[in-house]
């Protein structure tokens, strides 16, 4: 997974993100290399990317532009959005003061540990 600038369109990173996913472990048998479905908002509504996901045997569940809400996609996506918001909660990560990507990436595990430490009960 790569870190891109704020002025880049998210759709350009969809396929590299899917291709860079590690195997899913935990169940018996051969681990899955690809997800069964991809949930996304209207910003990812491009037919070419839907086609490329189907070529990889992935079902695209992407909201269509101009269609009313009611697809139920928000209930599934909120889990990921909430986790990302918690990780970028500290001001240093939210504002992104660092010009170098490796420094920003180094602060993410630290923010994760801080979030876990707040949620764990005191010993």
N, CA, C and O atoms as CSV, one atom per row, in Angstrom:
chain,resi,resn,atom,element,x,y,z
A,1,UNK,N,N,0.854,-1.161,0.000
A,1,UNK,CA,C,0.000,0.000,0.000
A,1,UNK,C,C,0.903,1.226,0.000
A,1,UNK,O,O,1.938,1.258,0.666
A,2,UNK,N,N,0.494,2.221,-0.751
A,2,UNK,CA,C,1.328,3.412,-0.838
A,2,UNK,C,C,0.577,4.627,-0.314
A,2,UNK,O,O,-0.653,4.675,-0.310
A,3,UNK,N,N,1.336,5.576,0.115
A,3,UNK,CA,C,0.792,6.827,0.627
A,3,UNK,C,C,0.892,7.853,-0.493
A,3,UNK,O,O,1.967,8.059,-1.056
A,4,UNK,N,N,-0.222,8.492,-0.815
A,4,UNK,CA,C,-0.219,9.480,-1.892
A,4,UNK,C,C,-0.572,10.847,-1.333
A,4,UNK,O,O,-1.024,10.975,-0.195
A,5,UNK,N,N,-0.360,11.853,-2.143
A,5,UNK,CA,C,-0.674,13.213,-1.744
A,5,UNK,C,C,-2.173,13.436,-1.662
A,5,UNK,O,O,-2.963,12.655,-2.193
A,6,UNK,N,N,-2.547,14.501,-0.997
A,6,UNK,CA,C,-3.963,14.803,-0.805
A,6,UNK,C,C,-4.630,15.238,-2.095
A,6,UNK,O,O,-5.855,15.182,-2.196
A,7,UNK,N,N,-3.866,15.665,-3.080
A,7,UNK,CA,C,-4.461,16.148,-4.313
A,7,UNK,C,C,-4.625,15.053,-5.365
A,7,UNK,O,O,-4.977,15.354,-6.505
A,8,UNK,N,N,-4.383,13.803,-5.015
A,8,UNK,CA,C,-4.547,12.684,-5.946
A,8,UNK,C,C,-5.947,12.118,-5.837
A,8,UNK,O,O,-6.543,12.121,-4.760
A,9,UNK,N,N,-6.473,11.633,-6.952
A,9,UNK,CA,C,-7.782,11.012,-6.968
A,9,UNK,C,C,-7.668,9.599,-6.378
A,9,UNK,O,O,-6.752,8.852,-6.723
A,10,UNK,N,N,-8.595,9.239,-5.496
A,10,UNK,CA,C,-8.532,7.941,-4.815
A,10,UNK,C,C,-8.659,6.763,-5.768
A,10,UNK,O,O,-8.085,5.704,-5.514
A,11,UNK,N,N,-9.390,6.922,-6.847
A,11,UNK,CA,C,-9.638,5.802,-7.750
A,11,UNK,C,C,-8.350,5.296,-8.388
A,11,UNK,O,O,-8.274,4.127,-8.767
A,12,UNK,N,N,-7.331,6.156,-8.514
A,12,UNK,CA,C,-6.078,5.728,-9.127
A,12,UNK,C,C,-5.353,4.699,-8.267
A,12,UNK,O,O,-4.506,3.962,-8.772
A,13,UNK,N,N,-5.670,4.640,-6.984
A,13,UNK,CA,C,-4.989,3.714,-6.081
A,13,UNK,C,C,-5.820,2.476,-5.762
A,13,UNK,O,O,-5.383,1.647,-4.964
A,14,UNK,N,N,-6.998,2.321,-6.355
A,14,UNK,CA,C,-7.863,1.181,-6.046
A,14,UNK,C,C,-7.230,-0.141,-6.441
A,14,UNK,O,O,-7.130,-1.048,-5.615
A,15,UNK,N,N,-6.802,-0.267,-7.687
A,15,UNK,CA,C,-6.247,-1.543,-8.149
A,15,UNK,C,C,-4.908,-1.874,-7.504
A,15,UNK,O,O,-4.700,-3.037,-7.157
A,16,UNK,N,N,-3.971,-0.918,-7.317
A,16,UNK,CA,C,-2.754,-1.262,-6.574
A,16,UNK,C,C,-3.038,-1.701,-5.136
A,16,UNK,O,O,-2.337,-2.557,-4.597
A,17,UNK,N,N,-4.068,-1.114,-4.514
A,17,UNK,CA,C,-4.443,-1.517,-3.165
A,17,UNK,C,C,-4.953,-2.959,-3.156
A,17,UNK,O,O,-4.558,-3.748,-2.298
A,18,UNK,N,N,-5.816,-3.304,-4.094
A,18,UNK,CA,C,-6.358,-4.664,-4.187
A,18,UNK,C,C,-5.243,-5.659,-4.475
A,18,UNK,O,O,-5.199,-6.734,-3.877
A,19,UNK,N,N,-4.338,-5.306,-5.395
A,19,UNK,CA,C,-3.243,-6.213,-5.755
A,19,UNK,C,C,-2.236,-6.378,-4.624
A,19,UNK,O,O,-1.553,-7.401,-4.560
A,20,UNK,N,N,-2.127,-5.401,-3.734
A,20,UNK,CA,C,-1.155,-5.458,-2.652
A,20,UNK,C,C,-1.663,-6.089,-1.368
A,20,UNK,O,O,-0.934,-6.134,-0.377
A,21,UNK,N,N,-2.907,-6.580,-1.362
A,21,UNK,CA,C,-3.451,-7.191,-0.147
A,21,UNK,C,C,-2.737,-8.498,0.184
A,21,UNK,O,O,-2.509,-9.311,-0.712
A,22,UNK,N,N,-2.381,-8.720,1.443
A,22,UNK,CA,C,-1.761,-9.994,1.823
A,22,UNK,C,C,-2.821,-11.091,1.932
A,22,UNK,O,O,-4.012,-10.785,1.974
A,23,UNK,N,N,-2.412,-12.368,1.978
A,23,UNK,CA,C,-3.381,-13.449,2.140
A,23,UNK,C,C,-4.114,-13.334,3.477
A,23,UNK,O,O,-3.542,-12.911,4.482
A,24,UNK,N,N,-5.376,-13.714,3.467
A,24,UNK,CA,C,-6.186,-13.688,4.681
A,24,UNK,C,C,-6.004,-15.026,5.380
A,24,UNK,O,O,-6.292,-16.074,4.803
A,25,UNK,N,N,-5.532,-14.994,6.608
A,25,UNK,CA,C,-5.270,-16.227,7.345
A,25,UNK,C,C,-6.343,-16.451,8.400
A,25,UNK,O,O,-7.129,-15.552,8.699
A,26,UNK,N,N,-6.371,-17.641,8.957
A,26,UNK,CA,C,-7.282,-17.919,10.056
A,26,UNK,C,C,-8.233,-19.067,9.787
A,26,UNK,O,O,-8.693,-19.712,10.730
A,27,UNK,N,N,-8.540,-19.342,8.533
A,27,UNK,CA,C,-9.422,-20.451,8.216
A,27,UNK,C,C,-8.610,-21.584,7.613
A,27,UNK,O,O,-7.509,-21.377,7.102
A,28,UNK,N,N,-9.169,-22.780,7.682
A,28,UNK,CA,C,-8.472,-23.927,7.103
A,28,UNK,C,C,-8.438,-23.825,5.587
A,28,UNK,O,O,-9.300,-23.200,4.968
A,29,UNK,N,N,-7.440,-24.443,5.012
A,29,UNK,CA,C,-7.327,-24.451,3.565
A,29,UNK,C,C,-6.435,-23.336,3.058
A,29,UNK,O,O,-5.743,-22.657,3.816
A,30,UNK,N,N,-6.478,-23.179,1.767
A,30,UNK,CA,C,-5.653,-22.168,1.126
A,30,UNK,C,C,-6.194,-20.779,1.454
A,30,UNK,O,O,-7.389,-20.537,1.286
A,31,UNK,N,N,-5.342,-19.858,1.920
A,31,UNK,CA,C,-5.842,-18.524,2.266
A,31,UNK,C,C,-6.265,-17.751,1.023
A,31,UNK,O,O,-5.675,-17.889,-0.048
A,32,UNK,N,N,-7.312,-16.927,1.193
A,32,UNK,CA,C,-7.803,-16.107,0.084
A,32,UNK,C,C,-6.799,-15.008,-0.220
A,32,UNK,O,O,-6.250,-14.387,0.690
A,33,UNK,N,N,-6.563,-14.772,-1.495
A,33,UNK,CA,C,-5.659,-13.705,-1.922
A,33,UNK,C,C,-6.416,-12.428,-2.266
A,33,UNK,O,O,-5.842,-11.339,-2.267
A,34,UNK,N,N,-7.688,-12.565,-2.553
A,34,UNK,CA,C,-8.491,-11.420,-2.953
A,34,UNK,C,C,-9.798,-11.395,-2.170
A,34,UNK,O,O,-10.302,-12.446,-1.775
A,35,UNK,N,N,-10.343,-10.220,-1.944
A,35,UNK,CA,C,-11.650,-10.161,-1.280
A,35,UNK,C,C,-12.747,-10.637,-2.229
A,35,UNK,O,O,-12.573,-10.629,-3.448
A,36,UNK,N,N,-13.868,-11.047,-1.662
A,36,UNK,CA,C,-15.007,-11.447,-2.494
A,36,UNK,C,C,-15.719,-10.233,-3.075
A,36,UNK,O,O,-16.231,-10.286,-4.193
A,37,UNK,N,N,-15.753,-9.134,-2.313
A,37,UNK,CA,C,-16.458,-7.934,-2.745
A,37,UNK,C,C,-15.697,-6.700,-2.270
A,37,UNK,O,O,-14.948,-6.754,-1.295
A,38,UNK,N,N,-15.898,-5.595,-2.969
A,38,UNK,CA,C,-15.317,-4.307,-2.602
A,38,UNK,C,C,-16.466,-3.319,-2.457
A,38,UNK,O,O,-17.240,-3.120,-3.392
A,39,UNK,N,N,-16.576,-2.701,-1.287
A,39,UNK,CA,C,-17.586,-1.683,-1.016
A,39,UNK,C,C,-16.941,-0.313,-1.180
A,39,UNK,O,O,-15.852,-0.063,-0.663
A,40,UNK,N,N,-17.625,0.576,-1.906
A,40,UNK,CA,C,-17.061,1.914,-2.126
A,40,UNK,C,C,-18.178,2.930,-2.330
A,40,UNK,O,O,-19.323,2.572,-2.606
A,41,UNK,N,N,-17.824,4.201,-2.189
A,41,UNK,CA,C,-18.813,5.258,-2.372
A,41,UNK,C,C,-18.823,5.733,-3.828
A,41,UNK,O,O,-18.180,5.133,-4.690
A,42,UNK,N,N,-19.547,6.794,-4.085
A,42,UNK,CA,C,-19.748,7.280,-5.449
A,42,UNK,C,C,-18.466,7.794,-6.105
A,42,UNK,O,O,-18.407,7.908,-7.329
A,43,UNK,N,N,-17.467,8.098,-5.333
A,43,UNK,CA,C,-16.203,8.563,-5.901
A,43,UNK,C,C,-15.504,7.495,-6.720
A,43,UNK,O,O,-14.638,7.813,-7.534
A,44,UNK,N,N,-15.861,6.238,-6.523
A,44,UNK,CA,C,-15.245,5.126,-7.248
A,44,UNK,C,C,-16.142,4.622,-8.376
A,44,UNK,O,O,-15.896,3.544,-8.917
A,45,UNK,N,N,-17.173,5.378,-8.741
A,45,UNK,CA,C,-18.141,4.955,-9.746
A,45,UNK,C,C,-17.588,5.187,-11.151
A,45,UNK,O,O,-17.881,6.205,-11.778
A,46,UNK,N,N,-16.792,4.244,-11.639
A,46,UNK,CA,C,-16.251,4.259,-13.001
A,46,UNK,C,C,-16.409,2.843,-13.554
A,46,UNK,O,O,-16.013,1.870,-12.913
A,47,UNK,N,N,-16.985,2.738,-14.740
A,47,UNK,CA,C,-17.249,1.418,-15.313
A,47,UNK,C,C,-15.977,0.629,-15.594
A,47,UNK,O,O,-15.976,-0.597,-15.476
A,48,UNK,N,N,-14.900,1.305,-15.961
A,48,UNK,CA,C,-13.657,0.589,-16.263
A,48,UNK,C,C,-13.103,-0.112,-15.021
A,48,UNK,O,O,-12.568,-1.217,-15.114
A,49,UNK,N,N,-13.234,0.539,-13.852
A,49,UNK,CA,C,-12.741,-0.090,-12.624
A,49,UNK,C,C,-13.674,-1.201,-12.164
A,49,UNK,O,O,-13.217,-2.184,-11.581
A,50,UNK,N,N,-14.965,-1.065,-12.411
A,50,UNK,CA,C,-15.892,-2.162,-12.130
A,50,UNK,C,C,-15.509,-3.380,-12.964
A,50,UNK,O,O,-15.490,-4.507,-12.468
A,51,UNK,N,N,-15.206,-3.137,-14.235
A,51,UNK,CA,C,-14.826,-4.230,-15.133
A,51,UNK,C,C,-13.518,-4.882,-14.677
A,51,UNK,O,O,-13.399,-6.107,-14.681
A,52,UNK,N,N,-12.547,-4.069,-14.286
A,52,UNK,CA,C,-11.257,-4.626,-13.837
A,52,UNK,C,C,-11.399,-5.411,-12.535
A,52,UNK,O,O,-10.683,-6.390,-12.324
A,53,UNK,N,N,-12.312,-4.994,-11.662
A,53,UNK,CA,C,-12.561,-5.771,-10.444
A,53,UNK,C,C,-13.212,-7.103,-10.783
A,53,UNK,O,O,-12.863,-8.131,-10.203
A,54,UNK,N,N,-14.161,-7.091,-11.722
A,54,UNK,CA,C,-14.805,-8.347,-12.124
A,54,UNK,C,C,-13.815,-9.297,-12.787
A,54,UNK,O,O,-13.933,-10.512,-12.632
A,55,UNK,N,N,-12.833,-8.759,-13.529
A,55,UNK,CA,C,-11.786,-9.600,-14.123
A,55,UNK,C,C,-10.971,-10.306,-13.047
A,55,UNK,O,O,-10.429,-11.386,-13.285
A,56,UNK,N,N,-10.883,-9.703,-11.870
A,56,UNK,CA,C,-10.169,-10.312,-10.748
A,56,UNK,C,C,-11.097,-11.161,-9.875
A,56,UNK,O,O,-10.709,-11.568,-8.780
A,57,UNK,N,N,-12.316,-11.432,-10.349
A,57,UNK,CA,C,-13.339,-12.208,-9.622
A,57,UNK,C,C,-13.737,-11.547,-8.306
A,57,UNK,O,O,-13.947,-12.222,-7.298
A,58,UNK,N,N,-13.836,-10.231,-8.328
A,58,UNK,CA,C,-14.259,-9.452,-7.169
A,58,UNK,C,C,-15.564,-8.747,-7.538
A,58,UNK,O,O,-15.656,-8.106,-8.586
A,59,UNK,N,N,-16.562,-8.868,-6.678
A,59,UNK,CA,C,-17.843,-8.211,-6.920
A,59,UNK,C,C,-17.760,-6.757,-6.463
A,59,UNK,O,O,-17.566,-6.497,-5.276
A,60,UNK,N,N,-17.907,-5.796,-7.397
A,60,UNK,CA,C,-17.895,-4.388,-6.979
A,60,UNK,C,C,-19.258,-3.975,-6.434
A,60,UNK,O,O,-20.271,-4.104,-7.121
A,61,UNK,N,N,-19.279,-3.484,-5.211
A,61,UNK,CA,C,-20.503,-2.955,-4.611
A,61,UNK,C,C,-20.272,-1.466,-4.417
A,61,UNK,O,O,-19.985,-0.988,-3.319
A,62,UNK,N,N,-20.410,-0.753,-5.530
A,62,UNK,CA,C,-20.093,0.666,-5.583
A,62,UNK,C,C,-21.378,1.433,-5.862
A,62,UNK,O,O,-22.120,1.102,-6.786
A,63,UNK,N,N,-21.636,2.457,-5.060
A,63,UNK,CA,C,-22.833,3.271,-5.250
A,63,UNK,C,C,-22.743,4.013,-6.583
A,63,UNK,O,O,-21.669,4.458,-6.987
A,64,UNK,N,N,-23.865,4.135,-7.246
A,64,UNK,CA,C,-23.928,4.842,-8.532
A,64,UNK,C,C,-24.188,6.333,-8.298
A,64,UNK,O,O,-24.908,6.715,-7.375
A,65,UNK,N,N,-23.591,7.157,-9.144
A,65,UNK,CA,C,-23.836,8.603,-9.072
A,65,UNK,C,C,-25.245,8.891,-9.567
A,65,UNK,O,O,-25.726,8.258,-10.507
A,66,UNK,N,N,-25.892,9.837,-8.937
A,66,UNK,CA,C,-27.215,10.238,-9.352
A,66,UNK,C,C,-28.330,9.346,-8.836
A,66,UNK,O,O,-29.504,9.632,-9.074
A,67,UNK,N,N,-27.991,8.275,-8.135
A,67,UNK,CA,C,-28.991,7.371,-7.575
A,67,UNK,C,C,-29.247,7.764,-6.125
A,67,UNK,O,O,-28.338,8.255,-5.455
A,68,UNK,N,N,-30.440,7.562,-5.635
A,68,UNK,CA,C,-30.723,7.911,-4.240
A,68,UNK,C,C,-29.993,6.979,-3.274
A,68,UNK,O,O,-29.632,5.852,-3.615
A,69,UNK,N,N,-29.792,7.482,-2.072
A,69,UNK,CA,C,-29.198,6.652,-1.029
A,69,UNK,C,C,-30.188,5.554,-0.672
A,69,UNK,O,O,-31.365,5.655,-1.018
A,70,UNK,N,N,-29.757,4.552,-0.016
A,70,UNK,CA,C,-30.643,3.469,0.359
A,70,UNK,C,C,-30.055,2.124,-0.021
A,70,UNK,O,O,-30.700,1.087,0.130
A,71,UNK,N,N,-28.815,2.149,-0.522
A,71,UNK,CA,C,-28.188,0.886,-0.893
A,71,UNK,C,C,-27.709,0.122,0.332
A,71,UNK,O,O,-27.451,-1.078,0.243
A,72,UNK,N,N,-27.585,0.793,1.474
A,72,UNK,CA,C,-27.100,0.138,2.682
A,72,UNK,C,C,-25.590,0.066,2.758
A,72,UNK,O,O,-25.055,-0.539,3.687
A,73,UNK,N,N,-24.880,0.672,1.801
A,73,UNK,CA,C,-23.423,0.600,1.797
A,73,UNK,C,C,-22.804,1.320,2.992
A,73,UNK,O,O,-21.728,0.934,3.450
A,74,UNK,N,N,-23.453,2.341,3.496
A,74,UNK,CA,C,-22.895,3.097,4.608
A,74,UNK,C,C,-22.746,2.278,5.874
A,74,UNK,O,O,-21.827,2.521,6.656
A,75,UNK,N,N,-23.624,1.313,6.096
A,75,UNK,CA,C,-23.532,0.480,7.295
A,75,UNK,C,C,-22.284,-0.396,7.271
A,75,UNK,O,O,-21.688,-0.648,8.318
A,76,UNK,N,N,-21.890,-0.854,6.113
A,76,UNK,CA,C,-20.711,-1.717,6.001
A,76,UNK,C,C,-19.446,-0.871,6.007
A,76,UNK,O,O,-18.474,-1.227,6.674
A,77,UNK,N,N,-19.437,0.239,5.282
A,77,UNK,CA,C,-18.246,1.058,5.156
A,77,UNK,C,C,-17.897,1.792,6.438
A,77,UNK,O,O,-16.731,2.135,6.633
A,78,UNK,N,N,-18.839,2.046,7.310
A,78,UNK,CA,C,-18.586,2.848,8.497
A,78,UNK,C,C,-17.524,2.222,9.382
A,78,UNK,O,O,-16.812,2.949,10.075
A,79,UNK,N,N,-17.389,0.912,9.386
A,79,UNK,CA,C,-16.385,0.241,10.219
A,79,UNK,C,C,-14.987,0.681,9.803
A,79,UNK,O,O,-14.168,1.030,10.654
A,80,UNK,N,N,-14.710,0.668,8.515
A,80,UNK,CA,C,-13.384,1.071,8.031
A,80,UNK,C,C,-13.171,2.572,8.219
A,80,UNK,O,O,-12.095,2.998,8.639
A,81,UNK,N,N,-14.183,3.370,7.911
A,81,UNK,CA,C,-14.055,4.817,8.065
A,81,UNK,C,C,-13.779,5.188,9.526
A,81,UNK,O,O,-12.979,6.082,9.799
A,82,UNK,N,N,-14.431,4.512,10.450
A,82,UNK,CA,C,-14.237,4.789,11.864
A,82,UNK,C,C,-12.823,4.430,12.304
A,82,UNK,O,O,-12.200,5.168,13.068
A,83,UNK,N,N,-12.320,3.302,11.826
A,83,UNK,CA,C,-10.962,2.881,12.197
A,83,UNK,C,C,-9.921,3.860,11.674
A,83,UNK,O,O,-8.967,4.186,12.380
A,84,UNK,N,N,-10.095,4.327,10.456
A,84,UNK,CA,C,-9.147,5.287,9.881
A,84,UNK,C,C,-9.225,6.611,10.632
A,84,UNK,O,O,-8.202,7.255,10.866
A,85,UNK,N,N,-10.422,7.014,11.006
A,85,UNK,CA,C,-10.573,8.260,11.757
A,85,UNK,C,C,-9.887,8.162,13.119
A,85,UNK,O,O,-9.289,9.136,13.576
A,86,UNK,N,N,-9.966,6.999,13.774
A,86,UNK,CA,C,-9.289,6.830,15.067
A,86,UNK,C,C,-7.781,6.885,14.905
A,86,UNK,O,O,-7.088,7.466,15.740
A,87,UNK,N,N,-7.262,6.282,13.834
A,87,UNK,CA,C,-5.813,6.297,13.624
A,87,UNK,C,C,-5.294,7.690,13.322
A,87,UNK,O,O,-4.184,8.040,13.723
A,88,UNK,N,N,-6.084,8.485,12.620
A,88,UNK,CA,C,-5.650,9.833,12.278
A,88,UNK,C,C,-6.187,10.872,13.252
A,88,UNK,O,O,-6.264,12.056,12.925
A,89,UNK,N,N,-6.557,10.429,14.444
A,89,UNK,CA,C,-7.061,11.339,15.464
A,89,UNK,C,C,-6.016,12.295,15.999
A,89,UNK,O,O,-6.309,13.481,16.153
A,90,UNK,N,N,-4.782,11.824,16.297
A,90,UNK,CA,C,-3.770,12.762,16.787
A,90,UNK,C,C,-3.481,13.852,15.755
A,90,UNK,O,O,-3.435,13.594,14.553
A,91,UNK,N,N,-3.293,15.049,16.243
A,91,UNK,CA,C,-3.158,16.200,15.353
A,91,UNK,C,C,-1.992,16.054,14.390
A,91,UNK,O,O,-2.080,16.482,13.239
A,92,UNK,N,N,-0.912,15.460,14.845
A,92,UNK,CA,C,0.267,15.317,13.995
A,92,UNK,C,C,-0.037,14.484,12.752
A,92,UNK,O,O,0.509,14.744,11.680
A,93,UNK,N,N,-0.906,13.485,12.892
A,93,UNK,CA,C,-1.260,12.656,11.745
A,93,UNK,C,C,-2.378,13.281,10.918
A,93,UNK,O,O,-2.409,13.127,9.697
A,94,UNK,N,N,-3.282,13.976,11.568
A,94,UNK,CA,C,-4.421,14.564,10.858
A,94,UNK,C,C,-3.967,15.700,9.941
A,94,UNK,O,O,-4.449,15.815,8.814
A,95,UNK,N,N,-3.041,16.543,10.417
A,95,UNK,CA,C,-2.572,17.684,9.640
A,95,UNK,C,C,-1.490,17.263,8.654
A,95,UNK,O,O,-1.367,17.852,7.580
A,96,UNK,N,N,-0.711,16.255,9.010
A,96,UNK,CA,C,0.412,15.744,8.215
A,96,UNK,C,C,1.464,16.826,7.991
A,96,UNK,O,O,1.581,17.392,6.904
A,97,UNK,N,N,2.213,17.091,9.035
A,97,UNK,CA,C,3.272,18.086,8.989
A,97,UNK,C,C,4.495,17.571,8.239
A,97,UNK,O,O,5.238,18.355,7.649
A,98,UNK,N,N,4.706,16.262,8.260
A,98,UNK,CA,C,5.921,15.703,7.674
A,98,UNK,C,C,5.840,15.705,6.153
A,98,UNK,O,O,4.801,15.398,5.568
A,99,UNK,N,N,6.947,16.053,5.535
A,99,UNK,CA,C,7.001,16.029,4.078
A,99,UNK,C,C,7.345,14.626,3.576
A,99,UNK,O,O,7.012,14.269,2.445
A,100,UNK,N,N,8.007,13.836,4.412
A,100,UNK,CA,C,8.422,12.496,3.990
A,100,UNK,C,C,7.384,11.463,4.406
A,100,UNK,O,O,6.856,11.503,5.517
A,101,UNK,N,N,7.100,10.535,3.494
A,101,UNK,CA,C,6.104,9.501,3.740
A,101,UNK,C,C,6.528,8.520,4.826
A,101,UNK,O,O,5.691,8.059,5.603
A,102,UNK,N,N,7.819,8.196,4.890
A,102,UNK,CA,C,8.267,7.195,5.859
A,102,UNK,C,C,8.080,7.682,7.297
A,102,UNK,O,O,7.816,6.876,8.190
A,103,UNK,N,N,8.211,8.979,7.529
A,103,UNK,CA,C,8.002,9.506,8.876
A,103,UNK,C,C,6.525,9.420,9.249
A,103,UNK,O,O,6.181,9.047,10.371
A,104,UNK,N,N,5.655,9.769,8.302
A,104,UNK,CA,C,4.213,9.668,8.544
A,104,UNK,C,C,3.831,8.205,8.817
A,104,UNK,O,O,3.057,7.923,9.733
A,105,UNK,N,N,4.369,7.289,8.028
A,105,UNK,CA,C,4.087,5.858,8.233
A,105,UNK,C,C,4.610,5.359,9.571
A,105,UNK,O,O,4.031,4.439,10.148
A,106,UNK,N,N,5.693,5.942,10.078
A,106,UNK,CA,C,6.239,5.526,11.370
A,106,UNK,C,C,5.340,5.973,12.520
A,106,UNK,O,O,5.281,5.305,13.552
A,107,UNK,N,N,4.645,7.088,12.356
A,107,UNK,CA,C,3.765,7.569,13.415
A,107,UNK,C,C,2.446,6.795,13.487
A,107,UNK,O,O,1.792,6.809,14.529
A,108,UNK,N,N,2.042,6.123,12.411
A,108,UNK,CA,C,0.775,5.383,12.422
A,108,UNK,C,C,0.747,4.254,13.450
A,108,UNK,O,O,-0.235,4.152,14.185
A,109,UNK,N,N,1.782,3.390,13.546
A,109,UNK,CA,C,1.741,2.364,14.598
A,109,UNK,C,C,1.749,2.965,16.007
A,109,UNK,O,O,1.139,2.412,16.922
A,110,UNK,N,N,2.431,4.079,16.176
A,110,UNK,CA,C,2.433,4.744,17.477
A,110,UNK,C,C,1.029,5.228,17.830
A,110,UNK,O,O,0.595,5.084,18.973
A,111,UNK,N,N,0.330,5.791,16.876
A,111,UNK,CA,C,-1.050,6.233,17.111
A,111,UNK,C,C,-1.951,5.039,17.409
A,111,UNK,O,O,-2.862,5.135,18.231
A,112,UNK,N,N,-1.699,3.927,16.749
A,112,UNK,CA,C,-2.482,2.713,17.008
A,112,UNK,C,C,-2.272,2.243,18.448
A,112,UNK,O,O,-3.230,1.877,19.130
A,113,UNK,N,N,-1.020,2.255,18.910
A,113,UNK,CA,C,-0.725,1.860,20.299
A,113,UNK,C,C,-1.380,2.820,21.293
A,113,UNK,O,O,-1.878,2.390,22.334
A,114,UNK,N,N,-1.382,4.104,20.981
A,114,UNK,CA,C,-2.015,5.079,21.875
A,114,UNK,C,C,-3.519,4.836,21.964
A,114,UNK,O,O,-4.100,4.944,23.043
A,115,UNK,N,N,-4.148,4.511,20.846
A,115,UNK,CA,C,-5.590,4.232,20.824
A,115,UNK,C,C,-5.902,2.984,21.647
A,115,UNK,O,O,-6.859,2.964,22.420
A,116,UNK,N,N,-5.093,1.951,21.476
A,116,UNK,CA,C,-5.300,0.717,22.248
A,116,UNK,C,C,-5.072,0.951,23.732
A,116,UNK,O,O,-5.805,0.419,24.566
A,117,UNK,N,N,-4.056,1.746,24.068
A,117,UNK,CA,C,-3.763,1.995,25.487
A,117,UNK,C,C,-4.918,2.731,26.172
A,117,UNK,O,O,-5.187,2.510,27.353
A,118,UNK,N,N,-5.595,3.601,25.427
A,118,UNK,CA,C,-6.730,4.311,26.005
A,118,UNK,C,C,-7.925,3.383,26.223
A,118,UNK,O,O,-8.716,3.591,27.143
A,119,UNK,N,N,-8.051,2.379,25.393
A,119,UNK,CA,C,-9.214,1.481,25.488
A,119,UNK,C,C,-9.022,0.334,26.469
A,119,UNK,O,O,-9.998,-0.208,26.989
A,120,UNK,N,N,-7.775,-0.039,26.725
A,120,UNK,CA,C,-7.511,-1.151,27.651
A,120,UNK,C,C,-7.695,-0.701,29.094
A,120,UNK,O,O,-7.380,0.441,29.429
A,121,UNK,N,N,-8.191,-1.565,29.933
A,121,UNK,CA,C,-8.318,-1.185,31.347
A,121,UNK,C,C,-6.942,-1.101,32.005
A,121,UNK,O,O,-6.003,-1.782,31.591
A,122,UNK,N,N,-6.836,-0.275,33.013
A,122,UNK,CA,C,-5.576,-0.111,33.733
A,122,UNK,C,C,-5.255,-1.389,34.511
A,122,UNK,O,O,-6.151,-2.060,35.022
A,123,UNK,N,N,-3.983,-1.708,34.591
A,123,UNK,CA,C,-3.568,-2.928,35.296
A,123,UNK,C,C,-3.548,-2.700,36.779
A,123,UNK,O,O,-3.224,-3.613,37.539
